[in-house]
Amino acid sequence: MTYRSSREMENVVGALEDNSFLKDLNASTNEFISEIKQIFCGLTK
């Protein structure tokens, strides 16, 4: 689906900040990125 503006999208699907699934996904992604950095640092030592 495409929207003409961010405002139109928020009116249809709601604010992305209020979506608990996206909040959890963002937290998991950030944790994964942190862990990957540690793994690669360990491989280069």
C-alpha positions as CSV (number, residue, x, y, z in Angstrom):
1,M,0.0,0.0,0.0
2,T,1.2,3.5,-0.7
3,Y,0.2,6.7,0.9
4,R,0.4,10.3,-0.3
5,S,1.9,11.5,2.9
6,S,3.0,10.4,6.3
7,R,-0.1,12.0,7.8
8,E,-2.3,10.0,5.6
9,M,-0.5,6.8,6.6
10,E,-0.8,7.6,10.3
11,N,-4.5,8.2,9.8
12,V,-4.9,4.8,8.2
13,V,-2.5,2.6,10.2
14,G,-1.8,4.7,13.3
15,A,1.4,6.1,14.6
16,L,4.3,3.8,14.2
17,E,5.6,4.8,17.6
18,D,2.5,3.3,19.2
19,N,2.9,-0.1,17.5
20,S,4.2,-2.5,20.2
21,F,5.4,-5.0,17.5
22,L,7.6,-2.4,15.9
23,K,9.0,-1.3,19.3
24,D,9.9,-4.9,20.1
25,L,11.4,-5.5,16.6
26,N,13.5,-2.3,17.0
27,A,14.8,-3.4,20.4
28,S,15.6,-6.9,19.1
29,T,17.4,-5.4,16.1
30,N,19.5,-3.1,18.3
31,E,20.4,-6.0,20.6
32,F,21.4,-8.1,17.6
33,I,23.6,-5.3,16.1
34,S,25.3,-4.9,19.5
35,E,26.0,-8.7,19.7
36,I,27.3,-8.8,16.1
37,K,29.7,-6.0,16.8
38,Q,31.0,-8.0,19.8
39,I,31.4,-11.2,17.8
40,F,33.3,-9.4,15.0
41,C,35.6,-7.7,17.5
42,G,36.3,-11.1,19.0
43,L,37.2,-12.5,15.6
44,T,39.7,-9.7,14.9
45,K,41.7,-10.1,18.1
